[in-house]
Amino acid sequence: MDVVADRALTTRQTVARIERGDPRVAMGTWASVLFALGLANRLGELAAPAGDREGLALEAERLPKRVRLPRTARGNP
């Protein structure tokens, strides 16, 4: 843990907070630790909507169940 903290330019205590999932750790610090661990390529996946199953399910619930087009849009005057 000391090596990761040194490479990420942070403290061992901060790395321990990241390991516990402490939401108060700054995103820049999270990114620095990911770079130190060689996982920076996964940083883009952090907020990728396609990987958020719960968010996608909630969004699907908000979609209208049935859509009716106005008569003029259907081709009937």
PDB file of N, CA, C and O in Angstrom:
ATOM      1  N   MET A   1       0.824  -1.185   0.000  1.00  0.00           N
ATOM      2  CA  MET A   1       0.000   0.000   0.000  1.00  0.00           C
ATOM      3  C   MET A   1       0.872   1.254   0.000  1.00  0.00           C
ATOM      4  O   MET A   1       0.488   2.274  -0.572  1.00  0.00           O
ATOM      5  N   ASP A   2       2.034   1.186   0.632  1.00  0.00           N
ATOM      6  CA  ASP A   2       2.936   2.334   0.656  1.00  0.00           C
ATOM      7  C   ASP A   2       3.428   2.693  -0.743  1.00  0.00           C
ATOM      8  O   ASP A   2       3.548   3.870  -1.083  1.00  0.00           O
ATOM      9  N   VAL A   3       3.712   1.673  -1.549  1.00  0.00           N
ATOM     10  CA  VAL A   3       4.207   1.911  -2.910  1.00  0.00           C
ATOM     11  C   VAL A   3       3.131   2.588  -3.747  1.00  0.00           C
ATOM     12  O   VAL A   3       3.421   3.525  -4.491  1.00  0.00           O
ATOM     13  N   VAL A   4       1.898   2.122  -3.630  1.00  0.00           N
ATOM     14  CA  VAL A   4       0.788   2.727  -4.382  1.00  0.00           C
ATOM     15  C   VAL A   4       0.595   4.176  -3.944  1.00  0.00           C
ATOM     16  O   VAL A   4       0.422   5.060  -4.783  1.00  0.00           O
ATOM     17  N   ALA A   5       0.623   4.420  -2.659  1.00  0.00           N
ATOM     18  CA  ALA A   5       0.457   5.783  -2.141  1.00  0.00           C
ATOM     19  C   ALA A   5       1.570   6.688  -2.658  1.00  0.00           C
ATOM     20  O   ALA A   5       1.303   7.820  -3.062  1.00  0.00           O
ATOM     21  N   ASP A   6       2.809   6.211  -2.651  1.00  0.00           N
ATOM     22  CA  ASP A   6       3.925   7.016  -3.161  1.00  0.00           C
ATOM     23  C   ASP A   6       3.762   7.326  -4.634  1.00  0.00           C
ATOM     24  O   ASP A   6       3.966   8.463  -5.058  1.00  0.00           O
ATOM     25  N   ARG A   7       3.393   6.316  -5.424  1.00  0.00           N
ATOM     26  CA  ARG A   7       3.224   6.520  -6.869  1.00  0.00           C
ATOM     27  C   ARG A   7       2.047   7.431  -7.187  1.00  0.00           C
ATOM     28  O   ARG A   7       2.079   8.163  -8.177  1.00  0.00           O
ATOM     29  N   ALA A   8       1.012   7.394  -6.358  1.00  0.00           N
ATOM     30  CA  ALA A   8      -0.171   8.220  -6.585  1.00  0.00           C
ATOM     31  C   ALA A   8      -0.037   9.596  -5.947  1.00  0.00           C
ATOM     32  O   ALA A   8      -0.946  10.420  -6.042  1.00  0.00           O
ATOM     33  N   LEU A   9       1.106   9.847  -5.293  1.00  0.00           N
ATOM     34  CA  LEU A   9       1.358  11.128  -4.626  1.00  0.00           C
ATOM     35  C   LEU A   9       0.292  11.441  -3.580  1.00  0.00           C
ATOM     36  O   LEU A   9      -0.217  12.560  -3.509  1.00  0.00           O
ATOM     37  N   THR A  10      -0.033  10.450  -2.781  1.00  0.00           N
ATOM     38  CA  THR A  10      -1.012  10.612  -1.721  1.00  0.00           C
ATOM     39  C   THR A  10      -0.526   9.845  -0.490  1.00  0.00           C
ATOM     40  O   THR A  10       0.576   9.297  -0.495  1.00  0.00           O
ATOM     41  N   THR A  11      -1.322   9.807   0.536  1.00  0.00           N
ATOM     42  CA  THR A  11      -0.917   9.126   1.765  1.00  0.00           C
ATOM     43  C   THR A  11      -1.467   7.705   1.816  1.00  0.00           C
ATOM     44  O   THR A  11      -2.404   7.350   1.101  1.00  0.00           O
ATOM     45  N   ARG A  12      -0.859   6.911   2.679  1.00  0.00           N
ATOM     46  CA  ARG A  12      -1.319   5.531   2.878  1.00  0.00           C
ATOM     47  C   ARG A  12      -2.741   5.525   3.430  1.00  0.00           C
ATOM     48  O   ARG A  12      -3.541   4.651   3.095  1.00  0.00           O
ATOM     49  N   GLN A  13      -3.049   6.504   4.278  1.00  0.00           N
ATOM     50  CA  GLN A  13      -4.391   6.592   4.860  1.00  0.00           C
ATOM     51  C   GLN A  13      -5.440   6.869   3.778  1.00  0.00           C
ATOM     52  O   GLN A  13      -6.546   6.331   3.831  1.00  0.00           O
ATOM     53  N   THR A  14      -5.096   7.695   2.814  1.00  0.00           N
ATOM     54  CA  THR A  14      -6.036   7.991   1.725  1.00  0.00           C
ATOM     55  C   THR A  14      -6.266   6.758   0.870  1.00  0.00           C
ATOM     56  O   THR A  14      -7.394   6.494   0.455  1.00  0.00           O
ATOM     57  N   VAL A  15      -5.214   6.004   0.604  1.00  0.00           N
ATOM     58  CA  VAL A  15      -5.374   4.758  -0.166  1.00  0.00           C
ATOM     59  C   VAL A  15      -6.265   3.793   0.606  1.00  0.00           C
ATOM     60  O   VAL A  15      -7.092   3.105   0.007  1.00  0.00           O
ATOM     61  N   ALA A  16      -6.110   3.734   1.911  1.00  0.00           N
ATOM     62  CA  ALA A  16      -6.960   2.866   2.739  1.00  0.00           C
ATOM     63  C   ALA A  16      -8.410   3.327   2.671  1.00  0.00           C
ATOM     64  O   ALA A  16      -9.318   2.497   2.642  1.00  0.00           O
ATOM     65  N   ARG A  17      -8.642   4.640   2.646  1.00  0.00           N
ATOM     66  CA  ARG A  17     -10.012   5.161   2.517  1.00  0.00           C
ATOM     67  C   ARG A  17     -10.600   4.779   1.163  1.00  0.00           C
ATOM     68  O   ARG A  17     -11.784   4.455   1.067  1.00  0.00           O
ATOM     69  N   ILE A  18      -9.787   4.815   0.129  1.00  0.00           N
ATOM     70  CA  ILE A  18     -10.250   4.403  -1.204  1.00  0.00           C
ATOM     71  C   ILE A  18     -10.616   2.927  -1.187  1.00  0.00           C
ATOM     72  O   ILE A  18     -11.636   2.533  -1.752  1.00  0.00           O
ATOM     73  N   GLU A  19      -9.797   2.113  -0.548  1.00  0.00           N
ATOM     74  CA  GLU A  19     -10.078   0.681  -0.475  1.00  0.00           C
ATOM     75  C   GLU A  19     -11.387   0.402   0.257  1.00  0.00           C
ATOM     76  O   GLU A  19     -12.084  -0.562  -0.059  1.00  0.00           O
ATOM     77  N   ARG A  20     -11.718   1.236   1.227  1.00  0.00           N
ATOM     78  CA  ARG A  20     -12.979   1.073   1.969  1.00  0.00           C
ATOM     79  C   ARG A  20     -14.165   1.653   1.202  1.00  0.00           C
ATOM     80  O   ARG A  20     -15.316   1.437   1.582  1.00  0.00           O
ATOM     81  N   GLY A  21     -13.888   2.388   0.125  1.00  0.00           N
ATOM     82  CA  GLY A  21     -14.970   2.967  -0.666  1.00  0.00           C
ATOM     83  C   GLY A  21     -15.488   4.287  -0.118  1.00  0.00           C
ATOM     84  O   GLY A  21     -16.640   4.650  -0.354  1.00  0.00           O
ATOM     85  N   ASP A  22     -14.654   4.998   0.603  1.00  0.00           N
ATOM     86  CA  ASP A  22     -15.044   6.283   1.198  1.00  0.00           C
ATOM     87  C   ASP A  22     -15.403   7.285   0.094  1.00  0.00           C
ATOM     88  O   ASP A  22     -14.544   7.631  -0.717  1.00  0.00           O
ATOM     89  N   PRO A  23     -16.654   7.757   0.049  1.00  0.00           N
ATOM     90  CA  PRO A  23     -17.065   8.678  -1.017  1.00  0.00           C
ATOM     91  C   PRO A  23     -16.497  10.091  -0.853  1.00  0.00           C
ATOM     92  O   PRO A  23     -16.648  10.921  -1.750  1.00  0.00           O
ATOM     93  N   ARG A  24     -15.856  10.370   0.263  1.00  0.00           N
ATOM     94  CA  ARG A  24     -15.312  11.715   0.489  1.00  0.00           C
ATOM     95  C   ARG A  24     -13.948  11.919  -0.160  1.00  0.00           C
ATOM     96  O   ARG A  24     -13.427  13.034  -0.160  1.00  0.00           O
ATOM     97  N   VAL A  25     -13.362  10.858  -0.713  1.00  0.00           N
ATOM     98  CA  VAL A  25     -12.074  10.980  -1.394  1.00  0.00           C
ATOM     99  C   VAL A  25     -12.304  11.622  -2.755  1.00  0.00           C
ATOM    100  O   VAL A  25     -13.207  11.226  -3.490  1.00  0.00           O
ATOM    101  N   ALA A  26     -11.493  12.604  -3.083  1.00  0.00           N
ATOM    102  CA  ALA A  26     -11.642  13.348  -4.340  1.00  0.00           C
ATOM    103  C   ALA A  26     -11.430  12.438  -5.555  1.00  0.00           C
ATOM    104  O   ALA A  26     -10.628  11.505  -5.519  1.00  0.00           O
ATOM    105  N   MET A  27     -12.166  12.730  -6.623  1.00  0.00           N
ATOM    106  CA  MET A  27     -12.057  11.927  -7.850  1.00  0.00           C
ATOM    107  C   MET A  27     -10.640  11.971  -8.430  1.00  0.00           C
ATOM    108  O   MET A  27     -10.173  10.991  -9.009  1.00  0.00           O
ATOM    109  N   GLY A  28      -9.966  13.097  -8.275  1.00  0.00           N
ATOM    110  CA  GLY A  28      -8.591  13.188  -8.761  1.00  0.00           C
ATOM    111  C   GLY A  28      -7.673  12.211  -8.057  1.00  0.00           C
ATOM    112  O   GLY A  28      -6.757  11.656  -8.664  1.00  0.00           O
ATOM    113  N   THR A  29      -7.922  12.002  -6.772  1.00  0.00           N
ATOM    114  CA  THR A  29      -7.126  11.045  -6.007  1.00  0.00           C
ATOM    115  C   THR A  29      -7.425   9.630  -6.467  1.00  0.00           C
ATOM    116  O   THR A  29      -6.516   8.812  -6.604  1.00  0.00           O
ATOM    117  N   TRP A  30      -8.705   9.338  -6.706  1.00  0.00           N
ATOM    118  CA  TRP A  30      -9.085   8.023  -7.241  1.00  0.00           C
ATOM    119  C   TRP A  30      -8.355   7.799  -8.569  1.00  0.00           C
ATOM    120  O   TRP A  30      -7.808   6.721  -8.802  1.00  0.00           O
ATOM    121  N   ALA A  31      -8.346   8.806  -9.432  1.00  0.00           N
ATOM    122  CA  ALA A  31      -7.694   8.681 -10.736  1.00  0.00           C
ATOM    123  C   ALA A  31      -6.197   8.450 -10.572  1.00  0.00           C
ATOM    124  O   ALA A  31      -5.615   7.638 -11.290  1.00  0.00           O
ATOM    125  N   SER A  32      -5.572   9.151  -9.638  1.00  0.00           N
ATOM    126  CA  SER A  32      -4.141   8.972  -9.406  1.00  0.00           C
ATOM    127  C   SER A  32      -3.826   7.548  -8.959  1.00  0.00           C
ATOM    128  O   SER A  32      -2.838   6.961  -9.399  1.00  0.00           O
ATOM    129  N   VAL A  33      -4.658   6.999  -8.092  1.00  0.00           N
ATOM    130  CA  VAL A  33      -4.442   5.626  -7.627  1.00  0.00           C
ATOM    131  C   VAL A  33      -4.649   4.640  -8.778  1.00  0.00           C
ATOM    132  O   VAL A  33      -3.899   3.672  -8.908  1.00  0.00           O
ATOM    133  N   LEU A  34      -5.659   4.881  -9.610  1.00  0.00           N
ATOM    134  CA  LEU A  34      -5.861   4.000 -10.773  1.00  0.00           C
ATOM    135  C   LEU A  34      -4.654   4.041 -11.705  1.00  0.00           C
ATOM    136  O   LEU A  34      -4.235   3.003 -12.218  1.00  0.00           O
ATOM    137  N   PHE A  35      -4.092   5.227 -11.931  1.00  0.00           N
ATOM    138  CA  PHE A  35      -2.893   5.342 -12.757  1.00  0.00           C
ATOM    139  C   PHE A  35      -1.738   4.584 -12.113  1.00  0.00           C
ATOM    140  O   PHE A  35      -0.994   3.884 -12.800  1.00  0.00           O
ATOM    141  N   ALA A  36      -1.584   4.719 -10.799  1.00  0.00           N
ATOM    142  CA  ALA A  36      -0.492   4.043 -10.088  1.00  0.00           C
ATOM    143  C   ALA A  36      -0.621   2.524 -10.175  1.00  0.00           C
ATOM    144  O   ALA A  36       0.383   1.811 -10.195  1.00  0.00           O
ATOM    145  N   LEU A  37      -1.853   2.035 -10.226  1.00  0.00           N
ATOM    146  CA  LEU A  37      -2.092   0.590 -10.306  1.00  0.00           C
ATOM    147  C   LEU A  37      -2.118   0.068 -11.737  1.00  0.00           C
ATOM    148  O   LEU A  37      -2.253  -1.135 -11.959  1.00  0.00           O
ATOM    149  N   GLY A  38      -1.989   0.971 -12.710  1.00  0.00           N
ATOM    150  CA  GLY A  38      -2.027   0.561 -14.110  1.00  0.00           C
ATOM    151  C   GLY A  38      -3.434   0.282 -14.598  1.00  0.00           C
ATOM    152  O   GLY A  38      -3.620  -0.453 -15.567  1.00  0.00           O
ATOM    153  N   LEU A  39      -4.430   0.861 -13.939  1.00  0.00           N
ATOM    154  CA  LEU A  39      -5.832   0.636 -14.313  1.00  0.00           C
ATOM    155  C   LEU A  39      -6.484   1.887 -14.893  1.00  0.00           C
ATOM    156  O   LEU A  39      -7.709   2.006 -14.889  1.00  0.00           O
ATOM    157  N   ALA A  40      -5.681   2.810 -15.385  1.00  0.00           N
ATOM    158  CA  ALA A  40      -6.223   4.072 -15.894  1.00  0.00           C
ATOM    159  C   ALA A  40      -7.137   3.862 -17.093  1.00  0.00           C
ATOM    160  O   ALA A  40      -8.032   4.672 -17.332  1.00  0.00           O
ATOM    161  N   ASN A  41      -6.928   2.786 -17.854  1.00  0.00           N
ATOM    162  CA  ASN A  41      -7.786   2.543 -19.016  1.00  0.00           C
ATOM    163  C   ASN A  41      -9.219   2.252 -18.594  1.00  0.00           C
ATOM    164  O   ASN A  41     -10.130   2.375 -19.413  1.00  0.00           O
ATOM    165  N   ARG A  42      -9.448   1.867 -17.337  1.00  0.00           N
ATOM    166  CA  ARG A  42     -10.797   1.581 -16.850  1.00  0.00           C
ATOM    167  C   ARG A  42     -11.477   2.825 -16.302  1.00  0.00           C
ATOM    168  O   ARG A  42     -12.636   2.761 -15.891  1.00  0.00           O
ATOM    169  N   LEU A  43     -10.783   3.953 -16.288  1.00  0.00           N
ATOM    170  CA  LEU A  43     -11.353   5.187 -15.758  1.00  0.00           C
ATOM    171  C   LEU A  43     -12.580   5.622 -16.564  1.00  0.00           C
ATOM    172  O   LEU A  43     -13.529   6.172 -16.005  1.00  0.00           O
ATOM    173  N   GLY A  44     -12.560   5.379 -17.859  1.00  0.00           N
ATOM    174  CA  GLY A  44     -13.696   5.731 -18.701  1.00  0.00           C
ATOM    175  C   GLY A  44     -14.938   4.916 -18.393  1.00  0.00           C
ATOM    176  O   GLY A  44     -16.052   5.364 -18.662  1.00  0.00           O
ATOM    177  N   GLU A  45     -14.766   3.729 -17.835  1.00  0.00           N
ATOM    178  CA  GLU A  45     -15.895   2.873 -17.487  1.00  0.00           C
ATOM    179  C   GLU A  45     -16.598   3.331 -16.213  1.00  0.00           C
ATOM    180  O   GLU A  45     -17.705   2.885 -15.911  1.00  0.00           O
ATOM    181  N   LEU A  46     -15.954   4.213 -15.476  1.00  0.00           N
ATOM    182  CA  LEU A  46     -16.472   4.634 -14.183  1.00  0.00           C
ATOM    183  C   LEU A  46     -17.862   5.257 -14.293  1.00  0.00           C
ATOM    184  O   LEU A  46     -18.736   4.978 -13.473  1.00  0.00           O
ATOM    185  N   ALA A  47     -18.060   6.079 -15.283  1.00  0.00           N
ATOM    186  CA  ALA A  47     -19.346   6.749 -15.433  1.00  0.00           C
ATOM    187  C   ALA A  47     -20.027   6.383 -16.751  1.00  0.00           C
ATOM    188  O   ALA A  47     -20.856   7.149 -17.242  1.00  0.00           O
ATOM    189  N   ALA A  48     -19.702   5.257 -17.319  1.00  0.00           N
ATOM    190  CA  ALA A  48     -20.289   4.844 -18.585  1.00  0.00           C
ATOM    191  C   ALA A  48     -21.738   4.409 -18.375  1.00  0.00           C
ATOM    192  O   ALA A  48     -21.996   3.488 -17.600  1.00  0.00           O
ATOM    193  N   PRO A  49     -22.680   5.052 -19.048  1.00  0.00           N
ATOM    194  CA  PRO A  49     -24.079   4.699 -18.865  1.00  0.00           C
ATOM    195  C   PRO A  49     -24.390   3.249 -19.224  1.00  0.00           C
ATOM    196  O   PRO A  49     -25.280   2.648 -18.623  1.00  0.00           O
ATOM    197  N   ALA A  50     -23.687   2.685 -20.175  1.00  0.00           N
ATOM    198  CA  ALA A  50     -23.973   1.312 -20.594  1.00  0.00           C
ATOM    199  C   ALA A  50     -23.676   0.301 -19.483  1.00  0.00           C
ATOM    200  O   ALA A  50     -24.241  -0.793 -19.483  1.00  0.00           O
ATOM    201  N   GLY A  51     -22.813   0.644 -18.554  1.00  0.00           N
ATOM    202  CA  GLY A  51     -22.472  -0.267 -17.476  1.00  0.00           C
ATOM    203  C   GLY A  51     -23.325  -0.104 -16.236  1.00  0.00           C
ATOM    204  O   GLY A  51     -23.134  -0.819 -15.252  1.00  0.00           O
ATOM    205  N   ASP A  52     -24.259   0.823 -16.269  1.00  0.00           N
ATOM    206  CA  ASP A  52     -25.102   1.104 -15.100  1.00  0.00           C
ATOM    207  C   ASP A  52     -26.463   0.436 -15.293  1.00  0.00           C
ATOM    208  O   ASP A  52     -27.408   1.060 -15.776  1.00  0.00           O
ATOM    209  N   ARG A  53     -26.551  -0.837 -14.913  1.00  0.00           N
ATOM    210  CA  ARG A  53     -27.798  -1.591 -15.121  1.00  0.00           C
ATOM    211  C   ARG A  53     -28.963  -0.986 -14.353  1.00  0.00           C
ATOM    212  O   ARG A  53     -30.077  -0.905 -14.872  1.00  0.00           O
ATOM    213  N   GLU A  54     -28.715  -0.566 -13.136  1.00  0.00           N
ATOM    214  CA  GLU A  54     -29.799   0.002 -12.336  1.00  0.00           C
ATOM    215  C   GLU A  54     -30.279   1.317 -12.933  1.00  0.00           C
ATOM    216  O   GLU A  54     -31.483   1.569 -12.994  1.00  0.00           O
ATOM    217  N   GLY A  55     -29.348   2.154 -13.371  1.00  0.00           N
ATOM    218  CA  GLY A  55     -29.719   3.415 -14.007  1.00  0.00           C
ATOM    219  C   GLY A  55     -30.498   3.201 -15.293  1.00  0.00           C
ATOM    220  O   GLY A  55     -31.464   3.915 -15.563  1.00  0.00           O
ATOM    221  N   LEU A  56     -30.084   2.220 -16.088  1.00  0.00           N
ATOM    222  CA  LEU A  56     -30.812   1.915 -17.318  1.00  0.00           C
ATOM    223  C   LEU A  56     -32.216   1.403 -17.023  1.00  0.00           C
ATOM    224  O   LEU A  56     -33.158   1.735 -17.742  1.00  0.00           O
ATOM    225  N   ALA A  57     -32.367   0.595 -15.967  1.00  0.00           N
ATOM    226  CA  ALA A  57     -33.692   0.086 -15.598  1.00  0.00           C
ATOM    227  C   ALA A  57     -34.592   1.215 -15.134  1.00  0.00           C
ATOM    228  O   ALA A  57     -35.770   1.256 -15.490  1.00  0.00           O
ATOM    229  N   LEU A  58     -34.050   2.135 -14.338  1.00  0.00           N
ATOM    230  CA  LEU A  58     -34.842   3.287 -13.881  1.00  0.00           C
ATOM    231  C   LEU A  58     -35.257   4.159 -15.059  1.00  0.00           C
ATOM    232  O   LEU A  58     -36.384   4.653 -15.101  1.00  0.00           O
ATOM    233  N   GLU A  59     -34.356   4.350 -16.009  1.00  0.00           N
ATOM    234  CA  GLU A  59     -34.677   5.152 -17.189  1.00  0.00           C
ATOM    235  C   GLU A  59     -35.763   4.471 -18.025  1.00  0.00           C
ATOM    236  O   GLU A  59     -36.645   5.148 -18.554  1.00  0.00           O
ATOM    237  N   ALA A  60     -35.711   3.158 -18.149  1.00  0.00           N
ATOM    238  CA  ALA A  60     -36.722   2.424 -18.912  1.00  0.00           C
ATOM    239  C   ALA A  60     -38.098   2.551 -18.259  1.00  0.00           C
ATOM    240  O   ALA A  60     -39.114   2.602 -18.953  1.00  0.00           O
ATOM    241  N   GLU A  61     -38.134   2.601 -16.929  1.00  0.00           N
ATOM    242  CA  GLU A  61     -39.409   2.776 -16.226  1.00  0.00           C
ATOM    243  C   GLU A  61     -40.026   4.143 -16.514  1.00  0.00           C
ATOM    244  O   GLU A  61     -41.248   4.287 -16.509  1.00  0.00           O
ATOM    245  N   ARG A  62     -39.193   5.133 -16.761  1.00  0.00           N
ATOM    246  CA  ARG A  62     -39.686   6.490 -17.000  1.00  0.00           C
ATOM    247  C   ARG A  62     -40.188   6.695 -18.422  1.00  0.00           C
ATOM    248  O   ARG A  62     -40.873   7.679 -18.701  1.00  0.00           O
ATOM    249  N   LEU A  63     -39.855   5.780 -19.321  1.00  0.00           N
ATOM    250  CA  LEU A  63     -40.311   5.913 -20.703  1.00  0.00           C
ATOM    251  C   LEU A  63     -41.813   5.680 -20.788  1.00  0.00           C
ATOM    252  O   LEU A  63     -42.364   4.893 -20.017  1.00  0.00           O
ATOM    253  N   PRO A  64     -42.479   6.357 -21.717  1.00  0.00           N
ATOM    254  CA  PRO A  64     -43.918   6.119 -21.866  1.00  0.00           C
ATOM    255  C   PRO A  64     -44.183   4.677 -22.292  1.00  0.00           C
ATOM    256  O   PRO A  64     -43.419   4.088 -23.056  1.00  0.00           O
ATOM    257  N   LYS A  65     -45.267   4.133 -21.788  1.00  0.00           N
ATOM    258  CA  LYS A  65     -45.602   2.735 -22.087  1.00  0.00           C
ATOM    259  C   LYS A  65     -46.147   2.576 -23.507  1.00  0.00           C
ATOM    260  O   LYS A  65     -45.876   1.583 -24.182  1.00  0.00           O
ATOM    261  N   ARG A  66     -46.906   3.554 -23.940  1.00  0.00           N
ATOM    262  CA  ARG A  66     -47.499   3.472 -25.266  1.00  0.00           C
ATOM    263  C   ARG A  66     -47.522   4.877 -25.861  1.00  0.00           C
ATOM    264  O   ARG A  66     -47.883   5.839 -25.183  1.00  0.00           O
ATOM    265  N   VAL A  67     -47.148   4.987 -27.092  1.00  0.00           N
ATOM    266  CA  VAL A  67     -47.118   6.277 -27.754  1.00  0.00           C
ATOM    267  C   VAL A  67     -48.108   6.249 -28.903  1.00  0.00           C
ATOM    268  O   VAL A  67     -48.058   5.359 -29.753  1.00  0.00           O
ATOM    269  N   ARG A  68     -49.003   7.217 -28.929  1.00  0.00           N
ATOM    270  CA  ARG A  68     -49.955   7.338 -30.042  1.00  0.00           C
ATOM    271  C   ARG A  68     -49.600   8.570 -30.845  1.00  0.00           C
ATOM    272  O   ARG A  68     -49.450   9.665 -30.302  1.00  0.00           O
ATOM    273  N   LEU A  69     -49.467   8.379 -32.133  1.00  0.00           N
ATOM    274  CA  LEU A  69     -49.165   9.496 -33.011  1.00  0.00           C
ATOM    275  C   LEU A  69     -50.457  10.215 -33.360  1.00  0.00           C
ATOM    276  O   LEU A  69     -51.513   9.590 -33.456  1.00  0.00           O
ATOM    277  N   PRO A  70     -50.378  11.526 -33.551  1.00  0.00           N
ATOM    278  CA  PRO A  70     -51.561  12.272 -33.998  1.00  0.00           C
ATOM    279  C   PRO A  70     -52.003  11.759 -35.366  1.00  0.00           C
ATOM    280  O   PRO A  70     -51.186  11.235 -36.123  1.00  0.00           O
ATOM    281  N   ARG A  71     -53.275  11.903 -35.683  1.00  0.00           N
ATOM    282  CA  ARG A  71     -53.825  11.385 -36.953  1.00  0.00           C
ATOM    283  C   ARG A  71     -53.073  11.928 -38.156  1.00  0.00           C
ATOM    284  O   ARG A  71     -52.838  11.200 -39.120  1.00  0.00           O
ATOM    285  N   THR A  72     -52.698  13.181 -38.112  1.00  0.00           N
ATOM    286  CA  THR A  72     -51.993  13.752 -39.267  1.00  0.00           C
ATOM    287  C   THR A  72     -50.618  13.113 -39.458  1.00  0.00           C
ATOM    288  O   THR A  72     -50.141  13.014 -40.588  1.00  0.00           O
ATOM    289  N   ALA A  73     -49.987  12.687 -38.392  1.00  0.00           N
ATOM    290  CA  ALA A  73     -48.670  12.041 -38.507  1.00  0.00           C
ATOM    291  C   ALA A  73     -48.805  10.620 -39.038  1.00  0.00           C
ATOM    292  O   ALA A  73     -47.858  10.095 -39.624  1.00  0.00           O
ATOM    293  N   ARG A  74     -49.972   9.980 -38.846  1.00  0.00           N
ATOM    294  CA  ARG A  74     -50.171   8.612 -39.314  1.00  0.00           C
ATOM    295  C   ARG A  74     -50.550   8.561 -40.791  1.00  0.00           C
ATOM    296  O   ARG A  74     -50.593   7.487 -41.390  1.00  0.00           O
ATOM    297  N   GLY A  75     -50.817   9.692 -41.358  1.00  0.00           N
ATOM    298  CA  GLY A  75     -51.186   9.725 -42.766  1.00  0.00           C
ATOM    299  C   GLY A  75     -52.668   9.832 -43.001  1.00  0.00           C
ATOM    300  O   GLY A  75     -53.098   9.890 -44.153  1.00  0.00           O
ATOM    301  N   ASN A  76     -53.477   9.862 -41.943  1.00  0.00           N
ATOM    302  CA  ASN A  76     -54.927  10.020 -42.060  1.00  0.00           C
ATOM    303  C   ASN A  76     -55.277  11.457 -41.718  1.00  0.00           C
ATOM    304  O   ASN A  76     -55.027  11.897 -40.596  1.00  0.00           O
ATOM    305  N   PRO A  77     -55.850  12.200 -42.655  1.00  0.00           N
ATOM    306  CA  PRO A  77     -56.216  13.608 -42.373  1.00  0.00           C
ATOM    307  C   PRO A  77     -57.357  13.751 -41.412  1.00  0.00           C
ATOM    308  O   PRO A  77     -57.759  14.870 -41.094  1.00  0.00           O
TER     309      PRO A  77
END
